[in-house]
Amino acid sequence: MIFRNFFKNKKVLITGHTGFKGSWLTLYMLLSGAKVIGISKGLVSNPSHYDSLKINNFIITKYFDISRAEKLNKVIKKYQPDFVFHLAAQSIVKTAYEDPVKTWSTNTIGTVNLLESLRQLKKKCIAIIVTSDKCYENLEIKRGYHENDKLGGKDPYSASKASADIAIRSYICSFFSHKKNKVFIVTARAGNVIGGGDWSPNRLIPDCIRSWSKREKVLIRSPNSTRPWQHVLEAIFGYITLAINLNKNPSLHGEAFNFGPAANQNYKVISVVKLMKKYWENISWKLYKNNNKIFKESSLLKLNSQKAKKILKWKSVLTFKENIYLVINWYKNFYLNPKKVYKLTSSQIEFYEKILRKRAIK
């Protein structure tokens, strides 16, 4: 694998390791020979991608909520990680409306707790803190948001992520700016991520898969909303590339990077559903006609990732069709043999790497 030798025998702490993106990153680090420490409040769904991988015995796992500062501090002090990937979050917009206090506690205070724990480290540590594409004040502009655009958020989820980003900036300027500082931090903002193993509620593809696996029609909530559809491996390799670059070039400390697909990867929800039908036969859907929503979602949201392309030599490499094919292929094989998730997920990582070698920026 492209980066395996880099992380071999490194101590890598991943918060939210049982989540959708966290489980993919955890498997990758295990395949790379890293010593993984995972922090999560537990399994986030049923089925669970992480649980299906059967890798819990091969990492150090600590189950608690990151809003518990004393526990988080104890783990980081004990294991002294070389790398930290902070992915733990309450990431569902609808859930944020239903429980805003919990969302703020996890997304904002949880991030502050991590920063406080990192202050105690006396050794070099590279920290990638993942926020969200929704941290920007969404004006629904077509050019795509740049890293220096205004942060904001009208809904609880977006506001909690924007606040986390502001807190990160504050901590970097206030506590991690000394010349002798050994902890280097960057923030990563990824677009709308999809992929096998996502079982989150109120998300397009998991909702479709659950319905179609039962031969039921799926309700399509916002058919004309446009999203930057990006495979989970694109985002994961963005975070990894960022960590490696920060390790080599500490001057990136304090920067923020967007990781999103190319402009031609922005498609309407209904276009995604229609393409999925090509890979999953005999499926159907109906449009949700009730416009009196409890929560509001943006109809247009995309990132400009030119900074990552220029500085990190990172870019999204999958075509839209390859993206959707990988997603449907994962779920179809899951239902054929749910005991082979480890092999299935590993093979998709290897497939992605082959494409990455051919299409990466030289």
C-alpha positions in Angstrom: 0.0 0.0 0.0 1.1 3.5 -0.8 1.6 4.8 2.8 1.9 1.6 4.8 5.7 1.9 5.5 5.2 5.4 6.9 2.8 4.4 9.6 4.4 1.0 10.5 4.9 0.7 14.3 3.6 4.3 14.8 1.1 4.9 17.6 -2.0 6.2 16.0 -5.0 7.4 18.1 -8.3 7.6 16.3 -11.4 9.1 18.0 -14.7 7.9 16.6 -12.9 4.7 15.3 -16.2 2.7 15.3 -17.9 5.2 13.1 -18.3 5.1 9.3 -15.1 7.0 8.3 -13.3 5.9 11.5 -13.7 2.2 10.8 -12.2 2.6 7.3 -9.3 4.6 8.7 -8.8 2.1 11.5 -8.6 -0.8 9.1 -6.2 1.0 6.8 -3.9 1.8 9.8 -4.0 -1.9 10.9 -3.0 -2.9 7.3 -0.2 -0.4 7.5 1.2 -2.0 10.7 0.4 0.9 13.0 -0.4 0.5 16.7 -3.9 1.7 16.8 -5.7 3.2 19.9 -9.4 3.7 19.3 -11.7 5.9 21.3 -15.4 5.7 20.8 -18.6 5.8 22.9 -19.6 2.4 21.3 -20.9 1.0 18.1 -22.8 3.6 16.3 -25.2 1.5 14.2 -26.6 -2.0 13.7 -25.3 -3.4 11.5 -21.9 -1.9 12.3 -19.1 -1.7 9.8 -16.5 -1.7 12.6 -18.1 -4.7 14.3 -18.3 -6.6 11.0 -14.6 -6.1 10.4 -13.8 -8.2 13.5 -10.6 -6.2 14.3 -11.4 -5.2 17.8 -8.9 -7.7 19.3 -6.1 -6.2 17.2 -6.2 -2.6 18.6 -6.4 -0.9 21.9 -10.1 0.2 22.4 -11.4 2.6 24.9 -15.2 3.1 25.0 -16.3 6.4 26.5 -17.8 9.8 25.4 -15.2 12.4 24.4 -17.1 14.9 26.4 -15.6 13.2 29.5 -12.4 15.2 29.6 -10.7 13.3 32.4 -10.9 10.0 30.6 -9.6 11.4 27.3 -6.7 13.1 29.1 -5.8 9.8 30.8 -5.7 7.9 27.5 -3.6 10.4 25.7 -1.2 10.7 28.6 -0.8 6.9 28.9 -0.3 6.0 25.2 1.6 9.1 24.0 0.4 8.9 20.4 2.5 9.9 17.4 -0.5 10.7 15.3 -4.1 11.7 16.3 -7.0 11.6 13.9 -10.1 13.2 15.5 -13.2 11.9 13.8 -15.6 11.5 16.8 -18.7 13.5 16.2 -22.5 13.6 16.2 -22.8 13.9 12.4 -26.5 13.6 11.6 -28.3 16.9 10.9 -31.7 15.6 12.0 -30.3 14.2 15.2 -28.8 17.6 16.0 -32.2 19.2 15.9 -33.6 16.5 18.1 -30.7 16.7 20.7 -28.8 20.0 20.2 -27.2 19.9 23.6 -25.6 16.5 23.0 -24.5 17.6 19.5 -22.7 20.7 20.9 -21.3 18.7 23.8 -19.8 16.1 21.4 -18.8 18.3 18.4 -17.6 21.4 20.2 -16.7 20.6 23.8 -15.4 17.1 22.8 -12.9 18.9 20.4 -11.9 21.3 23.1 -11.3 18.4 25.5 -9.0 16.8 22.9 -7.1 20.1 22.5 -6.7 20.3 26.3 -5.3 16.7 26.4 -2.9 17.5 23.6 -1.5 20.4 25.6 -0.2 17.9 28.1 2.0 16.1 25.5 5.8 16.8 25.7 6.6 14.8 22.5 6.0 15.4 18.8 2.5 14.6 17.8 0.7 15.2 14.5 -3.1 15.9 15.0 -5.6 15.9 12.1 -8.9 17.3 13.4 -11.8 16.6 11.1 -14.6 19.2 11.1 -17.1 19.4 8.2 -17.9 21.1 4.9 -20.9 22.4 6.8 -18.7 24.6 9.0 -18.9 27.4 6.4 -21.7 30.0 6.4 -23.7 28.5 3.6 -24.6 31.1 1.0 -25.2 28.4 -1.6 -22.6 29.8 -3.9 -21.5 27.9 -7.0 -17.8 28.5 -6.9 -17.2 26.3 -3.9 -16.0 27.4 -0.4 -12.4 28.2 0.2 -10.6 27.6 3.5 -10.6 31.3 4.4 -14.3 31.8 3.8 -16.5 32.8 6.7 -17.5 30.1 9.1 -21.0 29.9 10.4 -24.1 27.7 10.7 -27.8 28.3 11.2 -28.6 24.7 12.2 -27.2 23.0 15.4 -25.0 20.6 13.5 -23.4 23.2 11.3 -23.0 25.7 14.1 -21.4 23.1 16.4 -18.8 22.3 13.7 -18.1 25.9 12.9 -17.6 26.5 16.7 -15.2 23.6 16.9 -13.2 25.1 14.0 -13.1 28.5 15.8 -12.0 26.8 19.0 -9.2 25.0 17.2 -7.9 28.3 15.8 -8.0 29.8 19.2 -6.1 27.0 20.9 -3.4 27.0 18.1 -2.9 30.7 18.5 -3.0 30.6 22.3 -1.3 27.4 23.3 0.4 25.8 20.4 2.3 28.7 18.8 5.5 28.6 20.9 8.7 28.0 19.1 9.3 24.9 21.2 5.8 23.5 20.4 5.9 19.8 19.5 2.2 19.3 18.8 1.2 20.3 15.3 -2.4 20.6 14.3 -4.4 21.0 11.1 -8.1 20.9 10.4 -9.7 18.9 7.6 -13.0 19.6 6.0 -14.5 16.9 3.8 -17.5 17.0 1.5 -20.5 14.7 1.4 -18.9 11.2 2.0 -20.5 8.0 0.9 -19.3 4.4 0.9 -19.9 0.8 2.0 -20.5 0.3 5.7 -22.4 3.5 6.3 -25.6 2.6 8.2 -26.4 6.1 9.5 -30.1 7.0 9.6 -31.5 9.8 7.5 -28.8 9.6 4.9 -29.6 8.9 1.3 -27.6 5.8 0.5 -28.1 3.9 3.8 -31.8 4.7 3.6 -31.9 3.3 0.1 -30.0 0.2 0.9 -32.2 -0.6 3.9 -35.4 -0.3 1.9 -34.1 -2.1 -1.2 -32.7 -5.0 0.8 -36.3 -5.6 1.9 -37.7 -5.0 -1.6 -39.4 -1.8 -0.4 -39.7 1.6 -2.0 -37.4 4.2 -0.5 -38.7 7.8 0.2 -36.5 10.4 -1.5 -36.5 13.5 0.6 -34.8 16.2 -1.5 -34.5 14.9 -5.1 -33.1 18.2 -6.6 -30.6 19.0 -3.8 -27.0 19.0 -5.2 -24.2 17.3 -3.2 -20.5 16.8 -3.9 -20.6 13.0 -3.7 -17.2 11.6 -2.6 -16.2 8.1 -1.7 -15.0 7.6 1.9 -11.5 6.5 0.7 -11.0 9.8 -1.1 -11.5 11.6 2.3 -9.5 9.0 4.3 -6.5 9.3 1.9 -6.9 13.1 2.1 -6.5 12.9 5.9 -3.5 10.5 5.6 -1.8 12.7 3.0 -2.3 15.7 5.2 -0.8 13.9 8.2 2.3 12.9 6.3 2.8 16.4 4.9 2.4 18.0 8.3 4.9 15.6 9.7 7.4 16.6 7.1 6.5 20.3 7.0 5.5 21.7 10.4 4.9 25.1 8.8 1.5 23.8 7.8 0.6 23.9 11.5 -2.6 25.8 12.0 -3.8 25.5 8.4 -7.2 24.2 7.2 -7.7 22.0 4.1 -10.8 21.1 2.1 -11.1 17.6 0.6 -13.9 17.5 -1.9 -14.5 16.1 -5.4 -14.0 17.9 -8.6 -16.8 20.3 -9.7 -18.1 17.8 -12.2 -18.8 15.4 -9.3 -21.7 17.5 -8.0 -24.9 15.7 -8.8 -28.6 15.9 -7.7 -29.9 13.3 -5.3 -32.2 11.9 -7.9 -29.3 11.4 -10.3 -27.5 9.3 -7.7 -30.5 7.2 -7.2 -31.0 6.6 -10.9 -27.3 5.6 -11.3 -27.6 3.2 -8.3 -30.4 1.5 -10.2 -28.0 0.4 -12.9 -26.0 -1.6 -10.4 -28.9 -2.8 -8.2 -31.8 -4.2 -10.3 -35.5 -4.2 -9.4 -35.4 -1.2 -7.1 -37.9 1.6 -6.8 -38.5 4.9 -5.0 -41.1 7.6 -4.5 -40.6 11.3 -3.8 -41.4 12.7 -0.4 -44.2 15.4 -0.9 -44.4 16.9 2.6 -42.6 20.2 2.4 -43.2 21.0 6.1 -39.8 19.9 7.3 -38.8 20.1 10.9 -35.2 20.7 9.8 -33.8 22.5 6.8 -31.0 21.1 4.6 -28.9 23.2 2.1 -29.8 22.6 -1.5 -26.3 23.4 -2.7 -23.0 22.8 -0.9 -19.6 22.2 -2.3 -15.9 22.8 -1.5 -13.0 24.2 -3.4 -10.0 21.8 -2.9 -7.4 23.7 -4.9 -5.3 24.3 -1.8 -5.0 20.6 -1.1 -4.2 20.0 -4.8 -1.5 22.6 -4.9 0.2 22.0 -1.5 -0.5 18.4 -0.7 -0.7 17.0 -4.3 -4.0 15.5 -3.4 -7.0 15.3 -5.6 -10.2 13.2 -5.9 -9.4 10.4 -8.4 -12.6 8.4 -8.7 -15.2 9.1 -11.4 -18.8 9.5 -10.4 -19.6 6.1 -11.9 -16.7 4.4 -10.1 -17.8 6.0 -6.8 -21.4 4.7 -7.1 -20.2 1.3 -8.4 -17.9 0.8 -5.3 -20.7 1.7 -3.0 -23.3 -0.6 -4.5 -20.7 -3.4 -4.9 -19.9 -3.2 -1.2 -23.5 -3.5 0.0 -24.5 -6.2 -2.5 -21.5 -8.3 -1.3 -22.4 -7.6 2.3 -25.8 -9.1 1.9 -24.4 -12.1 0.0 -21.9 -12.8 2.7 -21.8 -10.6 5.8 -19.0 -12.6 7.3 -16.5 -11.5 4.7 -16.6 -7.7 5.4 -12.9 -7.6 6.2 -11.9 -9.1 2.9 -14.5 -7.0 1.0 -13.3 -3.7 2.6 -9.6 -4.5 2.2 -10.1 -5.4 -1.5 -11.8 -2.0 -2.1 -8.8 -0.2 -0.4 -6.5 -2.1 -2.7 -8.7 -1.3 -5.8 -8.6 2.4 -4.8 -4.9 2.4 -4.4 -4.4 1.0 -7.9 -6.5 3.9 -9.3 -4.6 6.4 -7.1 -1.2 5.3 -8.5 -2.5 5.8 -12.1 -4.2 9.1 -11.6 -2.4 10.9 -8.7 -0.8 14.3 -9.3 2.9 13.7 -10.2 
